[in-house]
């Protein structure tokens, strides 16, 4: 190789002439930097290049201002034992290659981060590429050669609408697909079509992102919102009911409508024996006894019973059971779902609250209408009730009798034996009256030692017999008497309304009261029948 100045200058890259010891003899203008690196001993591969002429090696030379130059170096033998070191600047090429590799890796990383798998469809509509990690529970090689339609759930769309064979760019098209284990997943597909030189469709390339959990969360949230709306409707219906007695009926109707039930029953727990009593019902229902018995051991019942689908749960107030809600569907209808089960629990909580409010109302009402000691009607409640019944009797023309009862010598009981014995005596009187009346009759303690009995639909002979029975039974009160000369006895005044006269309730009360006081004045311990109402006499005349 010619080592003349013209030859060195003609070489387009750096050229440096070296002697047998590797020292610099000459260089061209473009090789001054390389010559300086050789002189400074910064060419690590120099000895290898000189010992193996014709081999190449890359060398990176840092620049003083930062950065570096990359040379592809080769040593060639020359005359007189000299060597020429030639270099080719490959800095730009290496930088471009590194940038391309980095760019491809960046794109690959972003694709993997932003999607669950990438894919490509060939002209035959089959997978020709799937991300190495695979998809849908399949390895990548298991999907190659198969059609996407094999994995799409209910894909009834025409080929033109198939996102895997899109003719134009698509973004976030939702498709449900089936995994290898049969489970369904929801994916969003973004894709670009591939076209040949003449514009013909050659396939599609795209990515899929699994959004199943998002869709399930959205669906769960939507169902929760729907349940909240239905529960709000039920609660509003209950609260809009003014009468406490109508609250559970409103709840039964609203619950049946909200849950699409054929019928709804609401039961209240009886405190005295722990059994259930029907409090409200709407629509159709089957035999409930088996269902109610099962609720003694479990808070829920969800099963088919005879020809019904039954969903039931107990109601609670402060952790104590106070009722039950039963929902009924005919067997041909759909089974109860998870949303139904969640909603009936929410409804049961509200019904439990409503049942407790009704119980409180009933307790308050009972306290306001009953005597605290005996549990009988008090004066106000008794006269309100007999006034209501009396109006019905007038319309129907039926008879009734009113007995006024006064205890003789009751003060002596308290004076001699004390008020506790007096209270026991009053309870004994109550028991005697209950024993000698019917469930349809009314008994009241008007105050102190005064009582009253309403004999529903009783004619005169029945009223007289009741008075005689009470006087006979009154002998049992002797043990409470204050002294032998002041025995505890009954004084009874009875007035009979025959049903045919235009008597008022006030007149009937006055007749019974007058008859009772006539007994008191006549010696006590007896009964007296009040004369007929003047209205009756006039009608008879």
C-alpha positions in Angstrom: 0.0 0.0 0.0 1.4 3.4 -0.9 2.3 5.5 2.1 2.7 8.8 0.2 1.1 12.0 1.4 -1.3 11.9 -1.5 -2.4 8.4 -0.7 -3.0 9.3 3.0 -4.9 12.4 2.1 -7.1 10.5 -0.4 -8.4 8.1 2.2 -11.8 9.4 3.3 -11.3 8.4 6.9 -8.6 8.6 9.5 -5.3 7.0 8.5 -2.2 6.7 10.7 1.2 5.2 9.7 2.9 3.2 12.4 6.4 1.6 12.7 7.1 -1.9 13.8 6.8 -0.8 17.5 3.5 0.9 17.0 4.8 4.4 17.1 3.2 7.1 14.9 5.1 8.0 11.8 2.5 10.1 10.0 -1.2 10.6 9.6 -3.7 12.4 7.4 -5.7 15.4 8.6 -8.7 13.2 9.6 -6.4 10.9 11.6 -4.9 13.4 13.9 -7.2 12.5 16.8 -6.6 8.8 16.2 -2.8 9.4 16.1 -3.0 11.2 19.4 -4.9 8.3 20.9 -2.2 5.9 19.7 0.6 8.1 21.1 -1.3 8.3 24.4 -1.8 4.5 24.5 -5.6 4.8 24.4 -6.1 2.2 21.7 -6.5 -1.0 23.7 -6.8 -3.3 20.7 -3.7 -1.9 18.9 -1.4 -4.8 19.5 -4.0 -7.3 18.4 -4.6 -5.3 15.2 -0.9 -5.1 14.4 -0.4 -8.8 15.1 -3.4 -9.9 13.0 -3.4 -7.6 9.9 -6.8 -7.4 8.2 -8.9 -8.0 11.3 -11.2 -5.2 12.5 -12.1 -4.0 15.9 -14.4 -1.2 17.3 -12.8 1.4 19.5 -14.6 4.2 21.4 -12.6 7.4 21.9 -14.0 9.9 24.4 -14.1 13.5 23.3 -12.8 16.3 25.4 -16.1 18.2 25.2 -18.1 15.2 26.1 -19.5 12.3 24.0 -17.4 9.8 22.1 -16.4 8.7 18.7 -16.7 5.1 17.6 -14.2 3.8 15.0 -14.1 0.6 13.1 -10.3 0.1 13.0 -8.1 -2.2 10.8 -4.3 -2.5 10.5 -2.8 -3.2 7.1 0.9 -4.0 6.4 2.9 -1.6 4.3 6.5 -1.5 2.8 9.6 -1.4 5.0 8.0 -3.1 8.0 5.5 -0.3 8.5 1.7 -0.6 9.1 -1.1 1.7 8.3 -4.0 2.0 10.8 -7.2 2.9 9.0 -10.5 3.9 10.7 -14.1 4.3 9.7 -16.3 6.5 11.8 -19.3 4.5 12.8 -20.5 6.8 15.6 -23.7 7.8 13.8 -24.5 4.3 12.7 -24.0 3.0 16.2 -26.1 5.8 17.7 -28.9 5.2 15.2 -28.8 1.4 15.9 -28.9 2.0 19.7 -31.7 4.5 19.3 -33.7 2.0 17.1 -33.1 -0.8 19.6 -34.2 1.4 22.5 -37.2 2.6 20.6 -38.3 -0.9 19.8 -37.8 -1.9 23.4 -39.7 1.1 24.6 -42.6 0.3 22.2 -42.6 -3.3 23.3 -42.7 -2.3 26.9 -45.5 0.2 26.4 -47.5 -2.3 24.5 -47.1 -4.9 27.2 -48.0 -2.4 29.9 -51.0 -0.9 28.1 -52.4 -4.3 26.9 -52.7 -7.9 27.9 -51.7 -9.3 24.6 -50.9 -8.2 21.1 -51.8 -10.1 18.0 -51.8 -10.2 14.2 -54.4 -11.8 11.9 -53.3 -13.0 8.4 -55.2 -12.7 5.2 -57.0 -16.0 6.0 -58.4 -14.6 9.2 -56.2 -16.7 11.5 -53.7 -15.7 14.1 -50.2 -15.4 12.7 -48.7 -13.7 15.8 -49.7 -13.6 19.5 -47.6 -12.0 22.3 -45.1 -14.5 23.7 -46.8 -14.6 27.0 -50.0 -15.9 25.3 -53.6 -15.0 25.8 -56.9 -16.2 27.2 -55.1 -18.9 29.2 -53.5 -20.3 26.1 -49.8 -20.3 25.1 -49.0 -18.2 22.1 -48.2 -21.2 19.9 -51.6 -22.8 20.8 -53.4 -19.8 19.3 -51.3 -19.5 16.0 -53.4 -20.8 13.1 -56.8 -20.5 14.9 -59.6 -18.1 14.2 -60.5 -15.4 16.8 -64.2 -16.3 16.3 -63.5 -19.6 18.1 -63.0 -17.6 21.3 -65.6 -14.9 20.9 -68.8 -15.3 23.0 -72.0 -15.1 20.9 -70.3 -13.6 17.9 -73.2 -13.1 15.6 -71.8 -10.1 13.9 -71.0 -10.2 10.2 -67.3 -10.5 9.2 -67.2 -6.8 8.3 -68.1 -5.9 11.8 -65.7 -8.4 13.4 -63.0 -6.2 15.2 -60.4 -8.9 14.5 -60.9 -8.4 10.8 -61.4 -4.6 10.8 -61.1 -2.8 7.5 -60.3 0.5 9.3 -58.7 1.6 12.5 -60.7 0.8 15.6 -60.2 1.7 19.2 -61.6 0.2 22.5 -64.2 -2.1 20.9 -65.7 -4.2 23.7 -65.9 -8.0 23.1 -66.5 -10.9 25.4 -64.3 -13.9 24.9 -63.9 -17.4 26.4 -60.8 -18.5 28.2 -59.2 -21.9 28.1 -61.0 -22.8 31.4 -64.4 -21.7 30.0 -64.6 -18.5 32.0 -65.7 -15.4 30.1 -63.5 -12.2 30.0 -64.3 -8.8 28.5 -61.5 -7.3 26.4 -61.2 -3.9 24.6 -59.7 -4.3 21.1 -57.7 -1.6 19.3 -56.5 -2.5 15.9 -55.2 -1.3 12.5 -55.8 -3.1 9.2 -52.8 -4.2 7.1 -53.0 -3.5 3.3 -50.9 -4.7 0.4 -49.3 -2.5 -2.3 -52.6 -2.4 -4.3 -54.7 -1.7 -1.2 -56.0 -5.2 -0.7 -56.7 -6.3 2.9 -53.8 -8.4 4.2 -54.9 -8.8 7.8 -55.1 -6.9 11.1 -52.7 -6.0 13.8 -53.9 -5.0 17.3 -53.9 -5.3 21.0 -56.4 -6.5 23.6 -56.8 -5.2 27.1 -58.7 -7.3 29.7 -61.3 -5.1 31.4 -63.3 -7.9 33.0 -62.8 -6.7 36.6 -63.7 -3.2 35.6 -66.9 -4.4 33.9 -67.8 -6.6 36.9 -67.2 -3.7 39.3 -69.4 -1.5 37.0 -72.1 -4.1 37.0 -71.9 -4.6 40.7 -72.1 -0.9 41.3 -75.0 -0.6 38.9 -76.8 -3.4 40.8 -76.0 -1.8 44.1 -77.5 1.5 42.8 -80.6 -0.4 41.6 -81.0 -2.1 45.0 -80.6 1.3 46.7 -83.3 2.8 44.5 -85.6 -0.1 45.3 -84.9 0.0 49.0 -85.5 3.8 49.0 -88.8 3.2 47.3 -89.8 0.6 49.9 -88.6 2.7 52.9 -90.4 5.8 51.5 -93.6 3.7 51.1 -93.4 2.6 54.7 -92.7 6.1 56.0 -95.5 7.6 54.0 -98.0 5.4 55.7 -99.6 7.5 58.4 -101.3 4.7 60.3 -98.9 2.4 62.2 -101.2 -0.6 61.5 -100.8 0.0 57.7 -97.0 0.3 57.7 -96.4 -3.5 57.3 -99.1 -3.8 54.7 -97.5 -1.0 52.7 -94.1 -2.8 53.2 -95.5 -6.1 51.9 -96.9 -4.6 48.8 -93.8 -2.4 48.0 -91.4 -5.3 48.6 -93.4 -7.7 46.4 -93.4 -5.1 43.6 -89.8 -4.2 44.0 -88.5 -7.7 43.9 -90.9 -9.0 41.3 -92.4 -11.5 43.7 -95.8 -13.2 43.2 -96.5 -12.5 46.9 -95.0 -11.2 50.1 -95.9 -12.0 53.7 -94.7 -10.2 56.8 -94.9 -11.9 60.2 -94.4 -10.5 63.7 -93.0 -12.5 66.6 -95.4 -13.1 69.4 -93.5 -12.3 72.7 -95.7 -14.6 74.8 -94.7 -17.9 73.0 -92.1 -16.9 70.4 -94.3 -17.9 67.4 -95.0 -16.0 64.3 -98.3 -14.2 63.5 -99.2 -13.0 60.1 -99.1 -9.2 60.2 -99.4 -8.3 56.4 -99.7 -10.0 53.1 -99.8 -9.0 49.4 -100.3 -11.2 46.4 -100.2 -15.0 46.3 -98.4 -17.2 48.7 -97.9 -20.9 49.5 -98.0 -22.8 52.8 -95.7 -20.9 55.1 -95.5 -23.2 58.2 -92.4 -25.2 57.0 -90.6 -22.0 56.1 -91.4 -20.4 59.4 -90.2 -23.5 61.3 -86.9 -23.4 59.4 -86.3 -19.9 60.5 -86.1 -21.1 64.1 -82.7 -22.7 63.2 -81.5 -20.4 60.5 -81.9 -16.7 59.6 -82.6 -17.4 56.0 -84.6 -19.8 53.8 -83.9 -20.0 50.1 -85.3 -23.0 48.4 -88.2 -24.4 46.4 -91.2 -25.4 48.4 -93.9 -27.4 46.7 -94.8 -25.3 43.6 -93.1 -22.2 44.9 -89.7 -20.5 44.9 -89.3 -19.1 48.5 -86.9 -16.5 49.8 -87.3 -15.7 53.5 -85.3 -14.0 56.2 -85.9 -13.0 59.8 -86.3 -9.4 60.9 -84.3 -8.0 63.8 -84.3 -5.0 66.1 -81.1 -4.6 68.2 -80.0 -8.1 67.3 -83.3 -9.6 68.6 -85.6 -11.4 66.1 -89.0 -9.7 66.0 -90.5 -10.9 62.7 -89.9 -12.4 59.3 -90.3 -11.5 55.6 -91.4 -14.2 53.1 -91.3 -13.8 49.4 -93.0 -16.2 46.9 -92.5 -16.9 43.2 -94.2 -19.5 41.2 -92.0 -22.4 40.1 -92.0 -21.5 36.4 -90.4 -18.1 37.1 -86.7 -17.4 37.6 -84.9 -18.5 40.8 -83.9 -15.8 43.3 -80.6 -14.1 42.6 -77.9 -12.6 44.7 -79.4 -9.1 44.3 -82.7 -10.4 45.6 -80.9 -12.0 48.6 -79.1 -8.7 49.4 -82.2 -6.7 49.0 -84.4 -8.8 51.2 -81.9 -8.5 54.0 -82.0 -4.7 53.7 -85.8 -4.8 53.6 -85.9 -7.1 56.7 -83.8 -4.5 58.6 -86.4 -1.8 57.7 -89.3 -4.1 58.5 -87.7 -4.9 61.9 -87.6 -1.2 62.6 -91.2 -0.7 61.5 -92.3 -3.7 63.6 -90.6 -2.2 66.7 -92.3 1.2 66.0 -95.7 -0.6 65.7 -95.0 -2.5 68.9 -94.1 0.7 70.7 -97.2 2.3 69.4 -99.3 -0.6 70.6 -97.7 -0.5 74.0 -98.4 3.2 74.3 -101.9 2.7 73.0 -102.5 -0.1 75.5 -101.2 2.0 78.3 -103.5 4.8 77.3 -106.5 2.4 77.0 -106.0 0.0 79.8 -105.9 0.0 83.6 -102.4 -0.3 84.9 -103.2 -2.8 87.6 -105.8 -5.1 86.0 -105.0 -4.7 82.3 -108.7 -4.2 81.7 -110.0 -1.3 79.6 -109.9 2.0 81.4 -112.8 4.4 81.5 -112.0 6.4 78.4 -111.3 3.4 76.2 -114.3 1.5 77.5 -116.8 4.3 76.7 -115.2 4.9 73.3 -115.5 1.3 72.4 -119.1 0.8 73.6 -120.1 4.0 71.8 -118.8 2.5 68.6 -120.5 -0.8 69.2 -123.7 0.9 70.2 -123.9 2.7 66.9 -123.5 -0.6 65.1 -126.3 -2.2 67.2 -128.6 0.7 66.3 -128.0 0.0 62.6 -128.4 -3.8 63.0 -131.3 -3.7 65.5 -129.5 -6.1 67.9 -129.6 -6.1 71.7 -126.9 -5.6 74.3 -126.6 -5.2 78.1 -124.4 -2.9 80.3 -123.6 -4.0 83.9 -122.2 -1.5 86.4 -120.3 -3.2 89.2 -119.3 -1.6 92.5 -117.4 -3.4 95.2 -119.1 -3.2 98.6 -116.8 -2.5 101.6 -113.6 -2.3 99.5 -112.3 0.5 101.7 -112.3 -1.8 104.7 -110.0 -4.2 102.7 -107.4 -1.5 102.3 -107.8 -0.2 105.8 -107.4 -3.5 107.5 -105.2 -5.5 105.2 -103.3 -2.8 103.3 -103.2 -1.8 99.7 -101.3 -4.8 98.5 -104.2 -7.0 99.6 -106.6 -4.5 98.1 -104.7 -4.9 94.8 -104.9 -8.7 95.0 -108.7 -8.4 95.6 -109.1 -6.2 92.5 -107.2 -8.8 90.5 -109.4 -11.5 91.9 -112.5 -9.5 90.8 -111.0 -9.2 87.3 -110.5 -12.9 87.1 -114.1 -13.6 88.2 -115.4 -11.2 85.5 -113.3 -12.8 82.8 -114.5 -16.3 83.8 -118.1 -15.2 83.5 -118.0 -13.3 80.2 -117.2 -14.2 76.6 -114.3 -13.0 74.4 -116.7 -10.7 72.5 -117.7 -8.9 75.7 -115.9 -5.9 77.2 -114.7 -5.5 80.8 -113.4 -2.2 82.2 -112.2 -0.8 85.5 -113.7 2.6 85.6 -111.7 3.6 88.6 -111.2 2.7 92.3 -113.6 -0.1 93.1 -115.9 0.5 90.1 -116.1 -1.9 87.1 -118.3 -2.2 84.0 -119.2 -5.1 81.7 -120.6 -4.8 78.2 -122.4 -8.0 77.1 -122.4 -8.0 73.3 -125.7 -9.0 71.7 -127.1 -10.1 75.1 -130.8 -10.2 75.8 -132.3 -9.6 79.2 -132.3 -13.3 80.3 -128.6 -13.6 79.5 -127.8 -10.4 81.4 -129.8 -11.6 84.4 -128.0 -14.9 84.4 -124.6 -13.2 84.2 -125.5 -11.1 87.3 -126.6 -14.1 89.2 -123.4 -16.0 88.3 -121.2 -13.1 89.4 -123.0 -12.8 92.8 -122.6 -16.5 93.4 -118.9 -16.4 92.4 -118.4 -13.3 94.6 -118.4 -15.6 97.6 -114.8 -16.3 96.7 -113.9 -12.8 97.7 -114.7 -13.4 101.3 -111.0 -14.0 102.1 -110.2 -10.4 101.3 -113.0 -8.9 103.5 -111.9 -6.3 106.0 -114.2 -7.9 108.7 -117.2 -10.2 109.0 -119.5 -7.3 109.3 -118.0 -5.7 106.2 -117.8 -8.5 103.7 -116.4 -7.8 100.2 -119.4 -8.1 97.9 -120.8 -7.1 94.4 -123.5 -4.5 93.8 -124.7 -4.8 90.2 -126.9 -2.6 88.1 -127.8 -3.8 84.7 -129.5 -2.0 81.8 -130.6 -3.9 78.7 -130.9 -2.3 75.2 -133.4 -4.4 73.3 -132.3 -3.2 69.9 -135.7 -1.8 68.9 -135.7 1.5 70.6 -134.3 4.9 69.9 -132.3 5.1 73.1 -128.9 6.9 73.2 -125.8 5.4 74.7 -125.8 8.1 77.4 -129.3 7.0 78.4 -128.3 3.4 78.6 -125.3 4.3 80.8 -127.5 6.4 83.1 -130.0 3.5 83.5 -127.2 1.0 84.5 -125.6 3.5 86.9 -128.9 4.3 88.6 -129.8 0.7 89.0 -126.4 0.0 90.7 -126.8 2.9 93.2 -130.3 1.6 94.0 -128.7 -1.7 95.0 -126.2 0.2 97.2 -128.9 2.1 98.9 -131.0 -1.1 99.3 -128.4 -3.1 101.3 -125.6 -4.0 98.8 -124.6 -7.5 97.6 -127.4 -7.8 95.0 -128.3 -7.0 91.5 -131.1 -4.9 90.0 -132.4 -4.6 86.4 -133.0 -1.1 85.3 -136.5 -0.3 84.0 -136.9 -0.2 80.2 -135.9 2.9 78.4 -138.8 5.5 78.1 -138.1 5.4 74.4 -139.0 1.7 74.4 -142.3 2.4 76.3 -143.3 5.0 73.8 -142.6 2.8 70.9 -144.5 0.0 72.5 -147.5 2.3 73.1 
